[in-house]
Amino acid sequence: MAVPKAELATCLAAVGEFLEKRRPPAEYRHQVDMRVDITGSDVVIVSMRPGFKDKTKMVDHPIAKVKWNNTQKVWQLYWMRADLQWHAYPNLPQTNSIRTALAEVDLDPAGCFFG
């Protein structure tokens, strides 16, 4: 199920603030950039870098996923491990606020998102 309209406005504002803080300066965005994809109930933070073989094409590297759980009315935070699978983030498995989840990604105390 998609993020409910009541949560969507807060979600978009929080994502915008996160990107404003974390994106590199404009002059470096051809080397590395970030975006957030919102699809259904998933909010995925993606890092983009030039490809190894073809430097003209940007390659996506998912960093974190925050998923809306409509049954429990909470956001669940995931990180992508080396096996390229999403795993529940143990330090903050769920929260009532997407801002809290994005703040945890930004702080990255366990080094799961940005190393």
N, C-alpha and C positions, 0 to 999 in steps of 0.2 A: 504494500500500500504506500502511496506517496505521502510525503510530509504534509500534514494537515495545514490548511490556510492559516490557522491561528499560530502555528509554529513557523511557517514559512517566512514571514516578514522578519522575525527575530533571527532566523537562520541566515537569510540573505545579508542582513546588517552585520552579523557576527563574522560571516565569511569575508565580506568586504573589508572589515577592520583587520582581520587576520592577514589577508593578502597585502593590504596597505603596509602593514608592519614587516612582513617577511619577504616580499618581492625585492629583488636586487634593483639598484638604480637603473634607469632607462638605458644608459650607455652600455650596460653589461647584459641586457636581456637577450641579445643574440647569442650569448655564450651559455647562459643559464636563466631560466625563468620558472615561474610557478603559476598554476591556475587551480581552480576548484571546479570539479564536475558534479552537478547535482542531477541524479537520475532516480526517480521513484523515491525510495526512502533512504538512499545512499548519498552521502556527501564525501567525495573523494578528493584529497589533496594530491596534486600531481606536480612533480618536478620535471622540467623539460630541458634537455641538453642536446647539442648536435650529435648526430649518429657517429659511430666509430668509423664505419666504412664510407659513409656519405655525409660529410659535414654540413651539407646544405639542407638536410632533413633533420628536424627535431625529433628526438626519441622521448617517449613518456616513461617516467619512473614513478609509480604510485608510492606515496609516502605514508598516508594514513587514511582511514575510512571511519566516518562517524555515521552510524545507522540509526534511524528512528525506529523504535519498537512501539508500534501502535497499541499493542495489547497491554504493555506495562506503562506506556506514556513516558518513556525514557530514551535517552540517546546512549548508544553503545559504541565504545571506541575500539578500533582494531588497528593493528600494525602488520606490515608485510614482512615476513621473515625471509631468510635466504631460500626457502623452498618455494617462494613466490605464491604462498597461500596467506590469506588473511587470518590472523590469530587475535583472539580477545586480548586487549591490553590489560595486564594484570594489576597495574597500579590504580587504574580508574576504569573498571569494567562497565560501569553505567553511571549516568548522571541525569538530572532533570534539565540541565541547561547545556545547549550546544556551546555556549561561551566557555563554560568550564572545560569541556572536552578540547576545544581549540586552544585554550590556555595551557592545558597539559601538553598538547602537541608542540606548542611554541616553546615551553620550558624544556621539554624533552629530558627529564631528570634521569631516565634509564638509558638514554642514548638509542632508543628504538627507532626514532623517526628521522633524525638528521645525523645520527652517529655521534 
